[in-house]
Amino acid sequence: MTDEQYVDGLFGEDEDLVRTKKGIAERGMPDISIADGYGRLLTMLAAMSGAKTALEIGALGGYSGICIARGLAAGGLLTSLELKAEYAEIANTHMTEAGLGDAVEYIVGDARESLARLREEGRTFDFFFIDADKEGYPVYLEHAIALANPGAVIIGDNILLRGRTTDPAKEGPSVKAVRHFNQQIASDERLMSTVLPGYDGLAIAIVK
Ligand SMILES: C[S@@+](CC[C@H](N)C(=O)[O-])C[C@H]1O[C@@H](n2cnc3c(N)ncnc32)[C@H](O)[C@@H]1O
């Protein structure tokens, strides 16, 4: 048993999240939702920061959406960007089944375009979760900082790329982009940040 399996085993099953994972598997979607422990952390960080508006980049089947929306202040709204219309629809179904249908809106399309539009519209957010194509991470981080209210929280998942980030033989575009993103997280003076190496790695930052 790994340390992560031990820790996950301490917590009881969450009916909504189990249903969501089952729905994702039954529809043949990839098993790439956020790790259970980091899902709990998303809820906690959203709640601890008092966030009311959240922006997620990469919805898949709604697992992380449920975790984020649960932590938002009363009347809060999660805006979720997803490339594939069918995924957004499934995520919406899972959010609704979890009683969170009123707490989410989906914007379908390439997140780069959706983010540019949100900036044009003058939208701002208290909480961000970056979890889409890895090549986009540096661009997504810049958009998140531009869309952030002071004190906003920015989270990025999979920053270790299952060992590829630290493997010097790996030089593909996703690996290069994630290394760049991690450097930005660590050194950008607009941020206060840390990186957790558990599961597949999670970056956490606060916009000063
Ligand atoms: C790792 S999954 C997201 C998992 C989800 N956040 C969770 O933990 O439950 C990545 C998602 O990003 C979406 N995606 C990939 N490229 C994208 C893009 N350019 N714009 C928006 N979404 C994108 C994929 O379709 C996929 O649903």
PDBQT file of the ligand as one rigid body, heavy atoms in Angstrom, charges set to zero:
ROOT
HETATM    1  C1  LIG A 301      -7.338  16.507 -16.778  1.00  0.00    +0.000 C 
HETATM    2  S1  LIG A 301      -8.883  16.767 -17.538  1.00  0.00    +0.000 S 
HETATM    3  C2  LIG A 301      -9.723  17.759 -16.347  1.00  0.00    +0.000 C 
HETATM    4  C3  LIG A 301     -10.092  17.008 -15.112  1.00  0.00    +0.000 C 
HETATM    5  C4  LIG A 301     -11.023  17.784 -14.189  1.00  0.00    +0.000 C 
HETATM    6  N1  LIG A 301     -10.475  19.096 -13.874  1.00  0.00    +0.000 N 
HETATM    7  C5  LIG A 301     -11.212  17.032 -12.892  1.00  0.00    +0.000 C 
HETATM    8  O1  LIG A 301     -10.244  16.949 -12.114  1.00  0.00    +0.000 OA
HETATM    9  O2  LIG A 301     -12.311  16.495 -12.670  1.00  0.00    +0.000 OA
HETATM   10  C6  LIG A 301      -8.519  17.938 -18.794  1.00  0.00    +0.000 C 
HETATM   11  C7  LIG A 301      -9.744  18.515 -19.511  1.00  0.00    +0.000 C 
HETATM   12  O3  LIG A 301      -9.308  19.663 -20.244  1.00  0.00    +0.000 OA
HETATM   13  C8  LIG A 301      -9.991  19.705 -21.469  1.00  0.00    +0.000 C 
HETATM   14  N2  LIG A 301      -9.178  20.488 -22.413  1.00  0.00    +0.000 N 
HETATM   15  C9  LIG A 301      -8.087  20.089 -23.100  1.00  0.00    +0.000 A 
HETATM   16  N3  LIG A 301      -7.607  21.089 -23.847  1.00  0.00    +0.000 NA
HETATM   17  C10 LIG A 301      -8.432  22.156 -23.627  1.00  0.00    +0.000 A 
HETATM   18  C11 LIG A 301      -8.480  23.473 -24.135  1.00  0.00    +0.000 A 
HETATM   19  N4  LIG A 301      -7.580  23.914 -25.013  1.00  0.00    +0.000 N 
HETATM   20  N5  LIG A 301      -9.470  24.288 -23.695  1.00  0.00    +0.000 NA
HETATM   21  C12 LIG A 301     -10.394  23.848 -22.792  1.00  0.00    +0.000 A 
HETATM   22  N6  LIG A 301     -10.391  22.600 -22.286  1.00  0.00    +0.000 NA
HETATM   23  C13 LIG A 301      -9.435  21.757 -22.707  1.00  0.00    +0.000 A 
HETATM   24  C14 LIG A 301     -10.130  18.232 -21.857  1.00  0.00    +0.000 C 
HETATM   25  O4  LIG A 301     -11.164  18.055 -22.803  1.00  0.00    +0.000 OA
HETATM   26  C15 LIG A 301     -10.390  17.581 -20.511  1.00  0.00    +0.000 C 
HETATM   27  O5  LIG A 301     -11.766  17.491 -20.265  1.00  0.00    +0.000 OA
ENDROOT
TORSDOF 0
